[in-house]
Amino acid sequence: MIIVGELINASRKKIKEAIEGKKDPQYIKDIAVAQDKAGATYVDVNAGVFVGEEPEYLVWLVENVQSVVDKPLALDSPDPKAIEAAMKVHKGTPMLNSISMESDRWEKLSPVVANTDIKVVALCMSDAGMPTTASDRMKIAHDLVNGLTKINIPLDNIFIDPCVQPVGTDMTFGIEFLRAVAQTKAEFPGVHIMCGLSNISFGLPERKFLNRIFMGQAIYCGLDGAIIDPLDAGMMGTIAGAVALCGQDKGCRGYLKAFRAGLVKA
C-alpha cells in the first residue's frame, strides 16, 4: 500500500504559520520525520495558500523535508511554476498531486510532466465537474490514461483518483466510488488507484470509524494508494489488516509488523 502523508499542507493553521516567512523549519522537519517513521511512502508538501509566493515556499518545503527524510515527496500544487521549481531541487522521483481533465489544469500541467519519470495523481474531474457515478468516472479515467500515456507517462507512474464524495450527501456516493475503483483495476492493469479518503464521512459523527471501514472496502476493490494522516494509528492498523485479508501480504508479515508496532488493537 502506497501511503502519502498529508500533514504538511499550508491550509492547516500551524503549518501555514511555520512556513510563512520561513520562520519555523524545525516544526516542518519534525512533522516530516514523524510521518516517515509512521510508514509514509511519500510526504506531501503544499504551499498553496501563498498566492504569488508559492514556488519559493514549495522549494523551501522540499529542501527542508528532504534534509531530514530520505523519501520522495508529493508536490501538491496546480501551479506549473511551483511544480517546475520544486522538481529542480527535489532528490529522486517525486509525485505530482495532481492533474485532472479540467482543461485549464491539463493544459498547464501536462507539458511539465511530459516525458519525465514523475509519478502522477490523476483526478477523475473534468470541465463538467466532479462525476457522481462509476460510469462517468470511467469516461474521465480513460481520457486521463490515454492522455498521460501519449505524453510518455508509463502506466506504473499513473495514480487514478476516482474522487471520494460524502455519503452523507447521497447514499450512493460510497458504492459508486467503490465500483469505479474495481472497474479501474480491471480495465487498466498496471495503473495505480489513489485517493484522499476522508471526504466519505464529511458531516457525519465518528468520522474515523467510517473512514476505516471504507478503507477496508476500497482496498478489497483494488485501491493501492491513499493520501492520509499516517499518524492515525487506527487507520494504519486497518490498512495492514485489510491488505492481509485481501491476500496481498505474504505470510501476513506486514500485519504482524503493524501488530508489534501497536497499530492493531481489538
Beta strands, then each sheet from edge to edge (+ up, - down):
strand 1: 2-9
strand 2: 42-46
strand 3: 73-75
strand 4: 95-101
strand 5: 119-126
strand 6: 158-161
strand 7: 192-195
strand 8: 225-228
sheet 1: 1+ 2+ 3+ 4+ 5+ 6+ 7+ 8+ 1+
end
